[in-house]
Amino acid sequence: MFTFEQYLGFIAIMTVVTMGFWLMIFLVGILPYWIGGSLYESWKMKRDEKKKLKS
C-alpha cells in the first residue's frame, strides 16, 4: 500500500496546501479592508487640509 515516507510526504504536502489556503482567505479578507481604510484616511487628511486653507 503506502510506505511511512509516502505518508509523511502526504502530510507535509497537505500541511503546506492548508496553510496556503488559510493565508489566501486571510489576505482576501484583510487586504481590501486595509487598502480601503488607508484610502479613506488619506481622503480625510486632504479634506481637513483644504478646510484649514479656506478658513
A tleap script that builds the chain and sets N, CA, C and O, in Angstrom:
source leaprc.protein.ff14SB
mol = sequence {
  NMET PHE THR PHE GLU GLN TYR LEU GLY PHE
  ILE ALA ILE MET THR VAL VAL THR MET GLY
  PHE TRP LEU MET ILE PHE LEU VAL GLY ILE
  LEU PRO TYR TRP ILE GLY GLY SER LEU TYR
  GLU SER TRP LYS MET LYS ARG ASP GLU LYS
  LYS LYS LEU LYS CSER
}
set mol.1.N position { 0.846 -1.180 0.000 }
set mol.1.CA position { 0.000 0.000 0.000 }
set mol.1.C position { 0.897 1.252 0.000 }
set mol.1.O position { 1.480 1.581 -1.033 }
set mol.2.N position { 1.015 1.936 1.112 }
set mol.2.CA position { 1.856 3.121 1.213 }
set mol.2.C position { 2.935 2.882 2.246 }
set mol.2.O position { 2.730 2.196 3.247 }
set mol.3.N position { 4.099 3.471 1.976 }
set mol.3.CA position { 5.172 3.376 2.966 }
set mol.3.C position { 5.057 4.566 3.926 }
set mol.3.O position { 4.307 5.511 3.681 }
set mol.4.N position { 5.802 4.495 4.999 }
set mol.4.CA position { 5.765 5.563 6.000 }
set mol.4.C position { 6.271 6.881 5.413 }
set mol.4.O position { 5.758 7.946 5.755 }
set mol.5.N position { 7.280 6.816 4.527 }
set mol.5.CA position { 7.816 8.027 3.909 }
set mol.5.C position { 6.771 8.698 3.011 }
set mol.5.O position { 6.680 9.925 2.963 }
set mol.6.N position { 5.988 7.886 2.306 }
set mol.6.CA position { 4.932 8.456 1.475 }
set mol.6.C position { 3.856 9.105 2.344 }
set mol.6.O position { 3.308 10.150 1.994 }
set mol.7.N position { 3.569 8.483 3.460 }
set mol.7.CA position { 2.595 9.052 4.387 }
set mol.7.C position { 3.093 10.400 4.909 }
set mol.7.O position { 2.327 11.362 4.953 }
set mol.8.N position { 4.370 10.483 5.305 }
set mol.8.CA position { 4.917 11.748 5.792 }
set mol.8.C position { 4.923 12.800 4.698 }
set mol.8.O position { 4.654 13.972 4.958 }
set mol.9.N position { 5.230 12.385 3.470 }
set mol.9.CA position { 5.201 13.328 2.352 }
set mol.9.C position { 3.799 13.870 2.117 }
set mol.9.O position { 3.616 15.063 1.876 }
set mol.10.N position { 2.818 12.987 2.189 }
set mol.10.CA position { 1.428 13.411 2.017 }
set mol.10.C position { 1.025 14.393 3.116 }
set mol.10.O position { 0.392 15.410 2.835 }
set mol.11.N position { 1.384 14.098 4.343 }
set mol.11.CA position { 1.069 15.004 5.459 }
set mol.11.C position { 1.756 16.351 5.264 }
set mol.11.O position { 1.150 17.392 5.516 }
set mol.12.N position { 3.008 16.346 4.820 }
set mol.12.CA position { 3.734 17.600 4.598 }
set mol.12.C position { 3.068 18.421 3.495 }
set mol.12.O position { 2.892 19.630 3.645 }
set mol.13.N position { 2.700 17.779 2.397 }
set mol.13.CA position { 2.056 18.497 1.292 }
set mol.13.C position { 0.709 19.046 1.728 }
set mol.13.O position { 0.369 20.183 1.402 }
set mol.14.N position { -0.058 18.256 2.456 }
set mol.14.CA position { -1.367 18.737 2.920 }
set mol.14.C position { -1.224 19.894 3.910 }
set mol.14.O position { -2.071 20.787 3.941 }
set mol.15.N position { -0.170 19.885 4.712 }
set mol.15.CA position { 0.085 20.997 5.626 }
set mol.15.C position { 0.367 22.282 4.843 }
set mol.15.O position { -0.173 23.341 5.163 }
set mol.16.N position { 1.209 22.182 3.824 }
set mol.16.CA position { 1.537 23.353 3.010 }
set mol.16.C position { 0.298 23.861 2.277 }
set mol.16.O position { 0.059 25.068 2.229 }
set mol.17.N position { -0.481 22.964 1.715 }
set mol.17.CA position { -1.695 23.362 0.995 }
set mol.17.C position { -2.686 24.031 1.951 }
set mol.17.O position { -3.292 25.046 1.607 }
set mol.18.N position { -2.848 23.477 3.126 }
set mol.18.CA position { -3.780 24.053 4.098 }
set mol.18.C position { -3.318 25.432 4.562 }
set mol.18.O position { -4.131 26.348 4.690 }
set mol.19.N position { -2.025 25.584 4.814 }
set mol.19.CA position { -1.518 26.900 5.208 }
set mol.19.C position { -1.719 27.910 4.082 }
set mol.19.O position { -2.085 29.057 4.336 }
set mol.20.N position { -1.484 27.493 2.852 }
set mol.20.CA position { -1.699 28.380 1.712 }
set mol.20.C position { -3.149 28.789 1.580 }
set mol.20.O position { -3.448 29.947 1.290 }
set mol.21.N position { -4.054 27.846 1.791 }
set mol.21.CA position { -5.482 28.149 1.718 }
set mol.21.C position { -5.874 29.187 2.758 }
set mol.21.O position { -6.542 30.166 2.426 }
set mol.22.N position { -5.477 28.996 3.997 }
set mol.22.CA position { -5.866 29.940 5.043 }
set mol.22.C position { -5.175 31.286 4.877 }
set mol.22.O position { -5.747 32.318 5.227 }
set mol.23.N position { -3.947 31.293 4.347 }
set mol.23.CA position { -3.288 32.567 4.057 }
set mol.23.C position { -4.051 33.313 2.975 }
set mol.23.O position { -4.225 34.529 3.066 }
set mol.24.N position { -4.510 32.595 1.945 }
set mol.24.CA position { -5.289 33.229 0.889 }
set mol.24.C position { -6.585 33.808 1.460 }
set mol.24.O position { -6.952 34.935 1.130 }
set mol.25.N position { -7.277 33.055 2.306 }
set mol.25.CA position { -8.513 33.548 2.916 }
set mol.25.C position { -8.230 34.783 3.768 }
set mol.25.O position { -8.999 35.744 3.734 }
set mol.26.N position { -7.148 34.770 4.526 }
set mol.26.CA position { -6.768 35.910 5.356 }
set mol.26.C position { -6.505 37.145 4.497 }
set mol.26.O position { -6.999 38.232 4.795 }
set mol.27.N position { -5.726 36.971 3.430 }
set mol.27.CA position { -5.380 38.114 2.587 }
set mol.27.C position { -6.593 38.646 1.839 }
set mol.27.O position { -6.729 39.860 1.680 }
set mol.28.N position { -7.461 37.784 1.384 }
set mol.28.CA position { -8.667 38.234 0.689 }
set mol.28.C position { -9.575 38.998 1.650 }
set mol.28.O position { -10.270 39.927 1.239 }
set mol.29.N position { -9.574 38.618 2.910 }
set mol.29.CA position { -10.412 39.303 3.881 }
set mol.29.C position { -9.813 40.582 4.417 }
set mol.29.O position { -10.541 41.534 4.698 }
set mol.30.N position { -8.502 40.626 4.563 }
set mol.30.CA position { -7.853 41.756 5.227 }
set mol.30.C position { -7.386 42.833 4.249 }
set mol.30.O position { -7.546 44.020 4.531 }
set mol.31.N position { -6.820 42.454 3.119 }
set mol.31.CA position { -6.242 43.455 2.219 }
set mol.31.C position { -7.249 44.491 1.713 }
set mol.31.O position { -6.926 45.679 1.727 }
set mol.32.N position { -8.450 44.111 1.267 }
set mol.32.CA position { -9.388 45.164 0.847 }
set mol.32.C position { -9.746 46.124 1.989 }
set mol.32.O position { -9.867 47.331 1.779 }
set mol.33.N position { -9.911 45.580 3.184 }
set mol.33.CA position { -10.212 46.414 4.350 }
set mol.33.C position { -9.054 47.371 4.638 }
set mol.33.O position { -9.276 48.545 4.932 }
set mol.34.N position { -7.828 46.872 4.553 }
set mol.34.CA position { -6.636 47.665 4.830 }
set mol.34.C position { -6.472 48.765 3.782 }
set mol.34.O position { -6.225 49.919 4.130 }
set mol.35.N position { -6.606 48.418 2.515 }
set mol.35.CA position { -6.453 49.398 1.434 }
set mol.35.C position { -7.572 50.431 1.503 }
set mol.35.O position { -7.325 51.626 1.344 }
set mol.36.N position { -8.798 49.977 1.739 }
set mol.36.CA position { -9.915 50.913 1.848 }
set mol.36.C position { -9.743 51.877 3.007 }
set mol.36.O position { -10.016 53.069 2.869 }
set mol.37.N position { -9.298 51.376 4.138 }
set mol.37.CA position { -9.059 52.246 5.294 }
set mol.37.C position { -7.963 53.253 5.034 }
set mol.37.O position { -8.061 54.405 5.458 }
set mol.38.N position { -6.928 52.835 4.347 }
set mol.38.CA position { -5.833 53.742 4.018 }
set mol.38.C position { -6.297 54.843 3.072 }
set mol.38.O position { -5.955 56.010 3.262 }
set mol.39.N position { -7.072 54.479 2.058 }
set mol.39.CA position { -7.591 55.487 1.132 }
set mol.39.C position { -8.527 56.459 1.851 }
set mol.39.O position { -8.490 57.664 1.601 }
set mol.40.N position { -9.362 55.932 2.741 }
set mol.40.CA position { -10.284 56.781 3.495 }
set mol.40.C position { -9.526 57.758 4.390 }
set mol.40.O position { -9.890 58.931 4.472 }
set mol.41.N position { -8.484 57.289 5.055 }
set mol.41.CA position { -7.701 58.167 5.930 }
set mol.41.C position { -6.997 59.255 5.119 }
set mol.41.O position { -6.967 60.408 5.548 }
set mol.42.N position { -6.435 58.920 3.971 }
set mol.42.CA position { -5.760 59.937 3.159 }
set mol.42.C position { -6.773 60.952 2.626 }
set mol.42.O position { -6.470 62.142 2.531 }
set mol.43.N position { -7.981 60.482 2.276 }
set mol.43.CA position { -9.020 61.387 1.807 }
set mol.43.C position { -9.427 62.350 2.926 }
set mol.43.O position { -9.629 63.540 2.682 }
set mol.44.N position { -9.546 61.830 4.164 }
set mol.44.CA position { -9.900 62.692 5.293 }
set mol.44.C position { -8.824 63.736 5.551 }
set mol.44.O position { -9.138 64.890 5.842 }
set mol.45.N position { -7.553 63.340 5.446 }
set mol.45.CA position { -6.472 64.296 5.679 }
set mol.45.C position { -6.476 65.401 4.632 }
set mol.45.O position { -6.304 66.575 4.959 }
set mol.46.N position { -6.671 65.025 3.379 }
set mol.46.CA position { -6.716 66.038 2.315 }
set mol.46.C position { -7.908 66.973 2.508 }
set mol.46.O position { -7.792 68.179 2.288 }
set mol.47.N position { -9.049 66.427 2.917 }
set mol.47.CA position { -10.239 67.241 3.150 }
set mol.47.C position { -10.000 68.207 4.303 }
set mol.47.O position { -10.403 69.368 4.227 }
set mol.48.N position { -9.352 67.746 5.372 }
set mol.48.CA position { -9.076 68.641 6.501 }
set mol.48.C position { -8.090 69.735 6.125 }
set mol.48.O position { -8.222 70.871 6.580 }
set mol.49.N position { -7.091 69.404 5.290 }
set mol.49.CA position { -6.134 70.425 4.854 }
set mol.49.C position { -6.833 71.489 4.019 }
set mol.49.O position { -6.536 72.676 4.155 }
set mol.50.N position { -7.756 71.077 3.159 }
set mol.50.CA position { -8.479 72.039 2.340 }
set mol.50.C position { -9.347 72.947 3.221 }
set mol.50.O position { -9.456 74.144 2.957 }
set mol.51.N position { -9.964 72.380 4.266 }
set mol.51.CA position { -10.782 73.186 5.175 }
set mol.51.C position { -9.924 74.215 5.908 }
set mol.51.O position { -10.349 75.354 6.105 }
set mol.52.N position { -8.704 73.809 6.317 }
set mol.52.CA position { -7.826 74.747 7.026 }
set mol.52.C position { -7.389 75.891 6.117 }
set mol.52.O position { -7.290 77.037 6.555 }
set mol.53.N position { -7.128 75.573 4.844 }
set mol.53.CA position { -6.683 76.620 3.928 }
set mol.53.C position { -7.809 77.597 3.603 }
set mol.53.O position { -7.552 78.787 3.420 }
set mol.54.N position { -9.024 77.129 3.530 }
set mol.54.CA position { -10.153 78.012 3.222 }
set mol.54.C position { -10.509 78.933 4.367 }
set mol.54.O position { -10.957 80.056 4.136 }
set mol.55.N position { -10.319 78.480 5.612 }
set mol.55.CA position { -10.721 79.321 6.743 }
set mol.55.C position { -9.572 80.063 7.344 }
set mol.55.O position { -9.755 80.811 8.304 }
savepdb mol mol.pdb
quit
